[in-house]
Amino acid sequence: MEHPHWVPSSVDLTRPSAARVYDYYLGGAHNFAVDRELAEQVIRELPELPRMTQANRAFLRRSVRFLMDRGVRQFLDIGSGIPTVGNVHEIAQRVDPHARVVYVDNDPVAVAHSRALLTEQPNTAVVHADLRDPVRLLADPGVTALLDFDAPIGLLMVAVLPFVPDCDRPAAAIAAYREALAPGSYLVLSHATDDAGLDPEGRVKALYRRGSIQVVTRTRQQVTDLLDGFDMVDPGVVYLPLWHPDSAEDVAEHPERSGAYGVVGRRV
Ligand SMILES: C[S@@+](CC[C@H](N)C(=O)[O-])C[C@H]1O[C@@H](n2cnc3c(N)ncnc32)[C@H](O)[C@@H]1O
């Protein structure tokens, strides 16, 4: 297969990537045959997956607007993915053009695309770093140049922690970010769960594993535990459509079919 010009030469086109598979679920064009193959297999197991990812993006949009309403003007979006409709800076800068957003991902394709999209975009930066290494990530010049850690920051970890198993100590990483944040900052988190029994035999995880991607789901209690040290904003850890819906009609009859929890915590 020919290496597309927009793909960094270090990227192995024979292995799927979580970022590009997710791009496919959302109807994006930045994915390869190997990503589409995995995505199609997953959709066969869980036909609602594209709708689940849309519910996740809708939660992201609502939570960013919520934080803007509370005066937050800077965002650190870790595991930001391949840019798609309704990126964080678009939502935030619609309210305040001076809002600042740093996008972080460990996938080179997501980073390359974000950079291409944002070269001319004021008050944004793109950083290639890993959530699991908070010391390095927080010291990255792209982060420190744009964000003021003495003022509130919206720290976004949206659909990224399923790629961080317990052996990689996600709770310790979150605690390190929490310590770096000023009081009045927020953590926005969404997380896939098996609590509703949508994939009782773990077939989706097995498909990802075959593509060398480890995925973990977490229970409501495990997601709650990740928020340790944050004051949970009402209504706490809930299925995505139930978190501050724009209107009652936006809540589907079966919110648990979103397959993921959303929660926002405030740093006190
Ligand atoms: C499912 S996508 C979510 C994208 C976006 N946050 C959203 O919710 O629409 C997960 C993203 O997390 C990134 N990711 C996975 N593990 C990561 C890590 N350890 N550090 C940084 N990014 C990571 C993947 O590359 C991918 O782009």
The ligand as a Gaussian input file, in Angstrom:
#p B3LYP/6-31G(d) Opt

LIG

0 1
 C      -11.763000       7.172000      21.112000
 S      -10.655000       8.441000      20.696000
 C      -11.423000       9.839000      21.489000
 C      -11.199000      11.147000      20.776000
 C      -11.888000      12.352000      21.427000
 N      -11.398000      12.588000      22.770000
 C      -13.372000      12.158000      21.471000
 O      -13.885000      11.760000      22.517000
 O      -14.034000      12.360000      20.470000
 C       -9.313000       8.107000      21.824000
 C       -8.067000       8.902000      21.545000
 O       -7.158000       8.732000      22.641000
 C       -5.844000       8.621000      22.125000
 N       -5.021000       7.946000      23.140000
 C       -5.068000       6.648000      23.529000
 N       -4.173000       6.409000      24.506000
 C       -3.542000       7.600000      24.746000
 C       -2.495000       7.997000      25.624000
 N       -1.935000       7.115000      26.468000
 N       -2.088000       9.291000      25.603000
 C       -2.656000      10.181000      24.735000
 N       -3.643000       9.855000      23.873000
 C       -4.087000       8.580000      23.874000
 C       -6.023000       7.827000      20.836000
 O       -4.920000       7.997000      19.971000
 C       -7.305000       8.432000      20.297000
 O       -7.039000       9.530000      19.471000

